[in-house]
Amino acid sequence: MARWIILMCLLISIVEARRHCSHIYNVRNYDAIANGKNDDSKAFLKAWSDACKSRVSASVVVPEGTYRLNPIVFTGPCKASITFKLKGTLIAPTNNPSTGTTWIDFRYLNHLTVTGGGKLDGQGASAWGRKNAHPVLMTMGFAFVNNSNINGIRSINSQNVHITMFMCENITLSHLTITAPGQSPNTDGIKMARSQGININNVHIATGDDCVAILTGTKNVNISNVYCGPGHGISVGSFGSNSDEFDIEDIFVKNCTFKGTSNALRIKTWASPLDHPLKASNIVYEDITIIDVEHPINIDQEYCPSANCGNKVSSGVKISNVSYRNIRGTCQGDVAVSFKCSESNPCQDISLENIVLKRSTSSRETLTNRCSHVNGAFSGEQFPPSCI
């Protein structure tokens, strides 16, 4: 009887171990060639399909090697949590064979992890400035993805945006390296819209556009320990040009460094009338290091990315409750703080505390601050003197 009890206990232990064990789906077992030339998309999709059907947590593993993939969609929902473990290098097509705009796309997933220390090579140099019928590709997209983690991967030379999120909730992005030349067009590092509960920390971003772009309908974003440069800084917006947009709220940026960027802390809205109220509010920038930045602190409610925007009108976006605390460093331009707010919707409750910005050069000319249609207060050290 004792031996029978022991045997039953062993069987129960084995069943429980299998229940909690993650199933591994290696793309090499699905005939991925990994020579950097042949299209391995079918092997990846088959491995994903099998992993997604698993009733226990599963991992799609991409071992070391170079894999060429055409635009691919990893879709759910899956039956359990799923990990995409990238150890090798993925290479994008230089001539997009589809009409899609995202190279590696994750959709309708819960409890996804993307990790592994591998690399995404968008081969952007082949696409920058392209003027043919094939759209350039955003490197990695997440749509309707919740409760997930993206960490420990590298994205280089994206053709367009490196990482995008749309209608996502509770996603953490950490320990990422995102790089493209400073002159590469539209290569934003991380861009999000209609998303909430987004955490970005310990990320190094060097691009030709915004390091982080926070677009319409995004709420509850925490950004910390991000190094940005080159690039256009961390931007709230642009938004406010269409009637189908939504508020941006609760954005917190802390312990970040900007070096050699055109902007650092930027809020930008179109000078456009709206048929419904729209706002950007409760935004905090704290403990920021500025190194040789052209425009360190900037609210621009007359945003116009081209020279021909027609007759400008007062922006319909109301900006309020924005705090800047402990921001220090050097500026390459002439204006340290620029608040160009809407005449019909002046900026409200803008606060500055301990803002010290000096010229990058040894010029004796001091920096200036410029304010229009802004209400708020300042405290602590202010150099140059506050214009509020």
N, C-alpha and C positions, 0 to 999 in steps of 0.2 A: 504493500500500500504506500509506504514511504517513497519507494522508487517511482511509483505511478504519479504521486503528487509532485515529485521533483520534475518528472518529464512534462507534466502539464504546465508547470511554472515556466519551464524552458520554452515550451511552445507559445505560451502567452507572451513571454518576453520577446520572442522573435517576431510575432505578429505586431506587437507594439512598436518595435524598432523599425519594422518596415513601414508602419503607418506614419512614423515621424521622419523617415528618411527621405531626403530629396532625390528625385529621379533625375538622371543625367542624360541629356540628349546632345551628343557630340556631332557637329555638322560634318566632320570627316567620315562618320559612319553612314552619312547620307550622300556620299559621293561628292562632297565638296573637294575641288581639285587644289585650290590654294596656290595657284601659280601666278596670280595677278593678271592673267590674260583671259581665261575662260570665265564665263558668267556662272557664278555659284548661287544665283538667286533661288533656283528650284530646291537645292539641297537645304538652304536656310529655311525656306517656307515649309518644307516637309518636317524638318526638325521642330520648328515652332508649332506646327499643327499637332504633332504627337505630344509635345510638352504641354500644350494648352489643354489637351484632353485629360491629362493626368489628374487623378483625384487627390494626390498629395503634392506638396510643393515640388516644383520641377525647375531644372536649369537647362537652358540652351547654351552649350559651351562652344566657343569659337577659339580653338587652340592657336598657338603661334603659327604664323604664316601670313601670306598676303592674298586677300580674297577680293575679287572684283564683283560688285553687285550693281545691277540695274535698280531703278526705284522700286522699293519693296514696302509692303504694308504688313506689319505684325498686328493682327487684330484679335480682339476678345469679344465677349468676356471669356476668361478661362475658368476652369473648375476649381483651381487653387492658386496660391501665390506663384509667381513665375519670375525667374532671374534670367537675364540675358548677360552672360559672362563673356566679355570680349577680351581675349588675350592677344589676338593677332591684330593685323591691320586691314581695314576695309578701304577699298578704293572706289570712288564714284566714277560713273561714265563721263567721258569728256564731251560727249554729244548725246544729250538726253534723248533716249529712244521713245519716250512717252510724252503725254501732255501733262503729267504730274509735276508738281512744284516742290515736293519733298522727297528726299532720297531715302532716308530710313524713317519710317513712320510707325508709331505705336498708337493704337486707338482702342478705346472702350475697354480699359483694363483697370483692375484694382489690385493693389499690392504687387506692383512691378518693381524690380530692381535691375538697373543697368550698371554694370561694374566690370572690373577685371584688369584695368591697367592698360588696355589696348588703345588703338589709334584709329580715328576716322579721317581719311584724307579726301577732301572734297575736290581736289585738283582744280581749284578755282581759277588759276591763271589761264586755263583753257576757255573759261567762260566770261571773265571780266571784260566788259565792253562788247559782248556778243550782241549782234543785231539781226539774228536770223529767227526762224519760227519756233525754235526749241527753247522752252523756258529754262532759265538757270535754276539750280536746285538748292533749296535749304537743306542743310545737312541732316538734322535729326528733329523730328516733330513729335509732339505728344498732344493728343486730342482726346478729351473725355477720359483722362487718366487720373486716378485718385490714389491717395495713401501710398506714395511710391518714393523711391530713392534713386538718384542718378549720381554716381560718385566714381572717382578714380579713373576717368578716361580722358583722352586728349583729342581735340578736334583742331585740325589744321586746314588752312586754305579753303574754307567753304566758298562755294560759288555765290551764295547769298547768305542769309542768316544761318548761324551755326546751330542754335537750339531754339525751338519755338514751343510755346505752350498755349493751348486754347481750350477753354472750358475745363480746366484742371483744378483739383483741390488737394491740398495737403501733400505737396511735393517738396522734397529737399534735394538741392543740388550742391554737392560739396567736393572739394579736392579735384577740381577740373582745371585743365589748361586749355585755353582757347586762343588760337593765334592765326593772324592773317596780316599781310603788309598794311601799313598805315594808309596807303593810297588805294587799297582794294575797295570797290564800291559796294555798299549795302551789306557788308559782312558783319552785321550786329552780332554780339556775342550771345546774349540770352534775351529773347523777346517774348512777352506774354500778353494775353488779352483775355478778358472774361474769366479770369482765374482768381483763386483765393487760397490763402494758407501756403504761400510759396516762401521757402527759406533758401537763401543762397549764402554760402559761407565758404571761406578758404578757397577762393577761385581766382586764378590769374587769367586776365583777359587782355589781349592786344589785337585790335582790329582796325578796320577802316571806317567803322560807323559806331553807333552807340555800344558801349560795353554791356549795359543793361538797358532795355527799353520796356517801360511799363505803360501799356496801352489801355484802351477803353474797358471799363467794367472790372478792373482788377482791384482787389482789396486784400488787406492783411498780408503784406509782404515784409519780410525781414531780410535785410542784406547786411552782412558783416564780413570783415577781413577779406575784402575784394581788392585786388591790385588791378588798376585800369590804366593802360597806356601802351601804345598809342590808341587813339579812339576819340569818341565824342562824349565820353563821360556816362553818367547814369542819368537817364532821362525819364521824366514823367511826361508822357505824351510822345509825339504830338496827338492831340485829339481836339474835338470841338468843331469839326467841319461838316459832320453829317447828323441828321435827325435821329438816327438809330443807335446812337452811342450811349454809354452809361458812365456813372460816376466812378472816380478813382479815389479810394480812401485808405487810410491806415497804412502808410508806407514808412518804414523805419530803416535808415541807412546809418551804420555805425562802424567805426574803426576801419575805414577804407582809405586807400592811397591812390592819388591820381598823378601821373607823371607824363608830361609832354602831350596832354590831351587838348583838344580845342575847347571843350567845356568840361566842367566837373559835375556840379550839382545843378541840374537844369530842369525847368518846368516849361513846357512849350504848348501853346494852344493857338489854333487858327483864329484869325480875325474874321469871324464868320457869324452871321445871325443864326439863332437856333429857335425851333418852335416849342422847346420844352427846357426847363431848368437843367443845367449840367454843372457839376462841381468837382473840384479836386481839393481834398481837405484832410487834415490830420496827417501831416507829413513832417517827419523829424530827421534832421541830419546832425550827427553828433560825432565828435572826435575824428575829424577828417584831416588828412595830410595832403597839401597841395604842393606840387613841384613843377614849376615852369609850365603852368596852365594858362591858356589864352584868356578864357572867361571862367573864372572859378565859381561864382555864384550868379545864377541867371534865371530870372522869370521873364519869359517872352510871350506876351499875349498878342503879338503881331507876327507870329511865325509864318514864314514864307520861304520855302526851300528853293524856289526859283525866282528869277528876276521879274517875271510877269504874272502877278497874282491879281491883277485888276484893281478896282477901287476897294481900299481897305475899309472895313467897318469895325465897330467895337466888338471884341470877343464876347460871346455869350456864355463863356465858362466862368464860374465864380470860384476863385482860389482863396482859401481861408485856412487859418490855424496851421501855419508853416513855421517850424522852429529850426534855427541854425545855431549850434552850440559847439564851441571849442574847435574852430576851424583855423588852421595856420598854414603858412607856406609862402610860395613865391608865384608871381604872376608875370607872364610875358606880355600881356596887353596893357592898355592904359586904364581900364575900368575893372576894379576888383569885384564890386557888387552891382548888378544891374537888375532893377525891378521895373520892367516895362509892362504895367498892368492895364487892364481894360478900363476905359473911361466910363462905360455904363455899368460895369461890375468891378469896382475897385478891389484890389487885394485887401483882405481883412485879417487882423490878428497875426501879422508877420513879426516874428521875434528874432533878435540877434543877440547872442551872448558870447563874448570873448572871440571876436573875429579879427585876426591879425594877418594881413596879407601885404607883402612887400614886393618890390620889383625884382625880377630875376637878375637884371643887370645892375651895374653900379651907378646908373643914371641918378642924378640928384632930383629929378622930377618925381614927385610923389604920385601915387595912384589916386584915382577918384572913385567915388560911388555915385550911382545915378538912380533916382527914384521918380516914378510917375504913377499917380493914382494908387498909392499904397498907404495903408494905415497899419500901425504896429508900434513896437517899442524895442529899445535896445538896453543892454546892461553889460557891465564888465568892460574889458578893454576893447576898443574899436579902432583899428588902423587899416585904412584911412578912416576918418570920422564918418559915422553913420549918416546916411541921407534920410532916414526915417524921422 
